[in-house]
């Protein structure tokens, strides 16, 4: 039993190395390139990079992408390594953990102020890296993402036109009660119909048609 468990562990470790190593290497390169004036912060960053070998986050991200037919998310995995590192130092500050696994943490070695600045530098670098990646996304891909969420939202809303009164320029719509706010926001964003400018106001919401008509004079 012990041998079987060890083999499973070794396979899992090999998979993490395979899927997460490139993201980790790039994260370490970016950490070494962070420009800060404080010598102590630079030393703290170098010290942190020497032992922070987070393979799990980028590996799991790549595996998740591959599971749905995508390619390994190496660049985005790099951001998770940087962000995970920042969170780890913040946690140490909150928990006042000065030693982990017989090794001084950044907090234990450099103190609270330097640890806080180091974590913030890592977090800023992760966001900078993410912003750069998002800017590289093709417009078509961004539109596809927006379209996907729009179609999903529409399917969840189950929106149906119950009636339309042309003389009063009023209408009654039915939607799922869980998507009322989303539908209201969507209606408010409509500024044109058939090329003509319009302003649409929601005058009321009710659980039943009878109560709606009675309350708002829609008889």
N, C-alpha and C positions, 0 to 999 in steps of 0.2 A: 504493500500500500504506500509506504514512504517513497519507494523508488518511482511509482507511478505519479505521485504528487509532484516529485522533483522534476520529472520529465515535462509535466504540464506547465510547471512554473518556468522551466527553461524555454519551452516553446513560446510562452507568453512574452517572456523577456526578449526573445529574438524578434518577435513580431513588433514589439515596441521600438526596438532598435531600428528595424527595417523601415517602419512607417514614420517614426518621429525624429530620427537622427538629423536629417537635412534641416528641418525647422529649428532644431536645437542649435545646430552649428551656426545658422544664420542669425539667430537671436544672440548668441555669444559674440558674433562679429559686430552686430549693431550695438551691443552693450559697450564693447571696447571702443566704439567710435563716438559714443556720446560725449559731447563737449560741455564741460562744466568748469567754472573757474576754481572751485574749491578742490584743493589737493586731496583732502580727506574724503570727499564724496567720490572722487576718481578712484581712490584706493578701495573704498567700500564697494564700488561697482565691480572692480576687478576681483576683489575677494569673493563677492557674491557669485560672480560668473564662474569662479573656480570650483564651486561645489553644487551649483544649481543645475542639475541634470534632469530637467522635467521632460520626459519622453511621453508620458501618459496622455497629456492634453492634445498635443499635435497628432499623436498616433490615433487616438480615438476620433478626432475630427476627420482625418484622412479616411479612416475606415468607414465612418458614417457617410462621407461623400461617395466613396466607392460603392457602398451598399445600395445607393439610389442611382447608380449609373454615372456618377461624376468622376473627375480625376482627383488624385491626391491633393489635398489643400495645403501644400507646403508653405506658401506665403502667409496664408491666414493662420496656419499652425504656429508660425513665428510670432505672430501677435499674441497668441494664447500663452506662449512661453513667457514673453515679456510681462503680460498682464498677470499671469499666475505668480511670477516672481515678486511683483509689486504687492500683490495681495498677501503673499507669504510673509513679507517684511512687516506689512501693516498688522497682520495677525500677531506677529511676535511682539510688536509694540503694545498692542492691546492686552495681550496675555502676559507681557513682561517676561517673555521667554529669552533668556540670555544664552542658553546652551541647548543644542539639539543633537542627538546622536553623538555625544562626546565632542562636539565641535561648537565653538562660540558662534552665535548668530551675528548678523550685522549689528543688531542692537547691543549684544554682549561685547562686541569687539570695538565698536565705534561710538556707542552711546545713542541716546534717544534722538537728538537733533539730526545727526548725520544719517541715522537709519531712516528717519522721516523724509529727508531730502533724497536719499537714495531710492526709496520706494516711489516717490513722486516722479523722479527722473525716469524710472522704468515705466511707470504708467503713462507718462507723457510720450515716451518713445513708442509705446504700443499703439497709442491713439494716432500718432503721427504716421506710423507704418500703415495702420488701417485706412486712414484718409487717403494715403497714396494709392492703396490698392483699389479703393472705391472709385477714385478718379479714372482709373484705367479701365473700368468696366465699359464695355461697348454700350452705346445708347440703346441698341436693340435688346440687349440683355436686361437693362434697367426697365425698359418698357414691358418686356415679357414678365418680369417680376411683378410690376404694378398691375398688369393685366390679370395675372394669376390670382393675386389677392383680391382684385376687384370682382372677378368671377366667383371666387369663393364666398366673398361677402354677400353678393347678390343671391347665391344659392341658399345661404343661411337666412337671409331676410325673408325669402318666400313672398316677395312683393306682388300684390295683385290690385288692379284698378277695379274698385267695386262700382263706382258710378262717376259721371262727369256732368256737371250742369254748365252748359255753355253760356246761358244768360247771366248767371252769377259768377262765372269763371271760377268755379269751385269744384273740388273733386274729393272723393273718399277713397283712401288706399287702405289695404289691409297688409300687415306684416307680422312677423314673429315677434312676440312680446320681448324676447331677449335682444332684439336688434333695433328697438325703437330709436335709441339715441343715434345709432349709425345711420338709420334712414333719415332722421331729421337733419343730420349734418349733411347728408348727400343732397337732400332737397334744397337746403340753403345754398349749396354750391352751384345750383343750376341758374345760369344767368342768360341763357338763350335757348329758344325753341324754334325750330324751322327758320333760323336766321334772324329771328326777331328778339330783341332784348326783353327779358321778363324778370320779375321779382316774385318769388313764391314764399308765402308765409304759412306756417303750420298754426292753425287756430285752436286745435285741440286734439287730445288723445283720449280714447276710451276703450274699455275692454269689450264692449258690445256695440253693434250698429244701432240698436234701439236707444241705448243711453247716449250715444254720440248725437243722434238726430234730435233727441229731446233737449240735450244740453246746448247745442249750437244751432238750433233752428234749421236743421237740414231735412225737415219733413217734405 
